[in-house]
Amino acid sequence: MKICVVGTGYVGLVTGTCIADLGNDVTCVDVDEKKVENLKKNILPIYEPGLEELVKRNKKRLNFTTSIKEGMKGAEVIFIAVGTPPKHNGEADLTFVKEVAKSIGKSMDGDKIIVDKSTVPIGMGDLVESIIEDNYKGKSRYDVVSCPEFLREGSAIHDFMNPDRVVIGAKKKDAAEKVAGIFAPLKCKIVITDLRSAEMIKYASNSFLATKISFINEIANICERVGADVSTVAEVMGFDKRIGAQFLNAGAGFGGSCFPKDVAALINIARSEDYEPLILNAVMEVNKMQKKLVLNKIKRMLGTVEGRAIGILGIAFKPNTDDIREAVALDVIKSLAEKGCRIKAFDPVAMPNAKKVLKNVTFVKDAYEAAEKTECLVVLTEWNEFRELDLKKIKASMKKPVIVDARNIYDPETVKKHGFEYTGIGRN
Ligand SMILES: NC(=O)c1ccc[n+]([C@@H]2O[C@H](COP(=O)([O-])OP(=O)(O)OC[C@H]3O[C@@H](n4cnc5c(N)ncnc54)[C@H](O)[C@@H]3O)[C@@H](O)[C@H]2O)c1
């Protein structure tokens, strides 16, 4: 099948490449000329494990262009995968989706199914349909379908190819079935729903995962006060199948381009319908508090924060990605810089992105250099390579051997045995 994917970011590029790998001819469209130019030369705009190889492997079935008209030519299905960033009030900014819908209306050259993969407020499918209607006066048929994306950065290809479920929300059964056919080779559960429920499933799922994180962080804060260890508590809670082990890692709070924005958007949607979402409000409040906790812990360990030499391990919002959108590390580093700290930071892949937004930071070549001559080493992203560091070497190079482990990657006893003063989250 000939398919067009609009937007070549984390979702669009992975979607386009994976769909090409399933045997379809895919044209990926992006307004960013530089991105498209680079993609034509196999230079990827993002870091995602395995993606470069997959793009290369599907070279013959994968094209890139800045022209939506060219991308849509002969395509039966068009995926929309552009960003829906948050506005200041938490509402989703739908400018990009609306622009794409308008361009689709103007570029129709036959029957099309328009599939929304971007995370959008409930009712957006109807709006996309009406925007196309305003811009297209021909006779071809067009159906708007919602197919929210659940992939996680860092394991995006695996997640796309092995989904727990594919959700397809549509008004017409034949349109839903046609889209289902694209995912059929994945041999996964495909659920067909109405449009609005599909849109809501995405927000509800992300909000639930964020709730799990804020919940365990709250438990962690109580654990610390009563002398319990949240790692043990969470592990054993997770044995209960009704609870499940995932998303119960206490830490410095959630960041990234999805959870903060999607919870904020759902709060906004609820309020616009005169409903005050008490749980979602608390999820955001706990998360805000959790980010501040790191600074308080550094202060507690050092007495004062002002002017200290601090080493930072990890900037990306989570491991295996270069994405730093809403990363907790950004907030922590900015607060430390405001207090006149001398900061050295290392992240295995996110430093090029970090350099664009962080000032007053010395970016170094590895974790050991980040620790050298500092008074406190702060772990902010749980990259696997940080778990296996030579602690003896680290201790010998630090001015003061203090570790604030904001992702609980170390065993407190082991670290203390090496002569460090240690604090994690939710355990003493
Ligand atoms: N990143 C994730 O892990 C993830 C997971 C699931 C769902 N989502 C959702 O998917 C959507 C996309 O997220 P992302 O992280 O891939 O965003 P992104 O910012 O990485 O990529 C968006 C791309 O769209 C392009 N674009 C903007 N306007 C365009 C236009 N008019 N025509 C063509 N291209 C245009 C941008 O240049 C950019 O390359 C969002 O709604 C997000 O919430 C993201």
The ligand as a MOL file (V3000), in Angstrom:
LIG
                    3D

  0  0  0     0  0            999 V3000
M  V30 BEGIN CTAB
M  V30 COUNTS 44 48 0 0 0
M  V30 BEGIN ATOM
M  V30 1 N 7.5020 11.2020 21.5400 0
M  V30 2 C 6.8040 10.1920 22.0540 0
M  V30 3 O 7.3330 9.3400 22.7730 0
M  V30 4 C 5.3460 10.0470 21.7390 0
M  V30 5 C 4.6820 8.8430 22.0500 0
M  V30 6 C 3.3330 8.7310 21.7400 0
M  V30 7 C 2.6570 9.7970 21.1840 0
M  V30 8 N 3.3030 10.9650 20.9220 0 CHG=1
M  V30 9 C 2.5640 12.0510 20.2900 0
M  V30 10 O 2.9060 12.0620 18.9170 0
M  V30 11 C 2.9300 13.4120 18.4240 0
M  V30 12 C 4.2810 13.7170 17.8130 0
M  V30 13 O 5.2480 13.6520 18.8320 0
M  V30 14 P 6.8150 13.6540 18.5210 0
M  V30 15 O 7.5080 13.4540 19.8160 0
M  V30 16 O 7.0790 12.7340 17.3960 0 CHG=-1
M  V30 17 O 7.0080 15.1620 18.0150 0
M  V30 18 P 8.3230 15.8320 17.3560 0
M  V30 19 O 8.3120 17.2210 17.8180 0
M  V30 20 O 9.4980 14.9620 17.6180 0
M  V30 21 O 8.0390 15.7670 15.7940 0
M  V30 22 C 7.0460 16.4960 15.1500 0
M  V30 23 C 7.4910 16.7470 13.7210 0
M  V30 24 O 6.4230 17.3330 12.9970 0
M  V30 25 C 6.9730 18.2800 12.0930 0
M  V30 26 N 5.9040 19.1990 11.6420 0
M  V30 27 C 5.3340 20.2290 12.3030 0
M  V30 28 N 4.4040 20.8190 11.5320 0
M  V30 29 C 4.3700 20.1430 10.3620 0
M  V30 30 C 3.6270 20.2810 9.1690 0
M  V30 31 N 2.6960 21.2150 9.0290 0
M  V30 32 N 3.8720 19.4190 8.1560 0
M  V30 33 C 4.8220 18.4640 8.2780 0
M  V30 34 N 5.5680 18.2890 9.3760 0
M  V30 35 C 5.3380 19.1140 10.4200 0
M  V30 36 C 8.0880 18.9310 12.8800 0
M  V30 37 O 9.0030 19.5880 12.0440 0
M  V30 38 C 8.6690 17.7070 13.5990 0
M  V30 39 O 9.7010 17.1180 12.8300 0
M  V30 40 C 2.5670 14.2980 19.6050 0
M  V30 41 O 1.1890 14.5450 19.5950 0
M  V30 42 C 2.9150 13.4250 20.8070 0
M  V30 43 O 2.1760 13.7390 21.9420 0
M  V30 44 C 4.6440 11.1050 21.1700 0
M  V30 END ATOM
M  V30 BEGIN BOND
M  V30 1 1 1 2
M  V30 2 2 2 3
M  V30 3 1 2 4
M  V30 4 1 4 5
M  V30 5 2 4 44
M  V30 6 2 5 6
M  V30 7 1 6 7
M  V30 8 2 7 8
M  V30 9 1 8 9
M  V30 10 1 8 44
M  V30 11 1 9 10
M  V30 12 1 9 42
M  V30 13 1 10 11
M  V30 14 1 11 12
M  V30 15 1 11 40
M  V30 16 1 12 13
M  V30 17 1 13 14
M  V30 18 2 14 15
M  V30 19 1 14 16
M  V30 20 1 14 17
M  V30 21 1 17 18
M  V30 22 2 18 19
M  V30 23 1 18 20
M  V30 24 1 18 21
M  V30 25 1 21 22
M  V30 26 1 22 23
M  V30 27 1 23 24
M  V30 28 1 23 38
M  V30 29 1 24 25
M  V30 30 1 25 26
M  V30 31 1 25 36
M  V30 32 1 26 27
M  V30 33 1 26 35
M  V30 34 2 27 28
M  V30 35 1 28 29
M  V30 36 1 29 30
M  V30 37 2 29 35
M  V30 38 1 30 31
M  V30 39 2 30 32
M  V30 40 1 32 33
M  V30 41 2 33 34
M  V30 42 1 34 35
M  V30 43 1 36 37
M  V30 44 1 36 38
M  V30 45 1 38 39
M  V30 46 1 40 41
M  V30 47 1 40 42
M  V30 48 1 42 43
M  V30 END BOND
M  V30 END CTAB
M  END
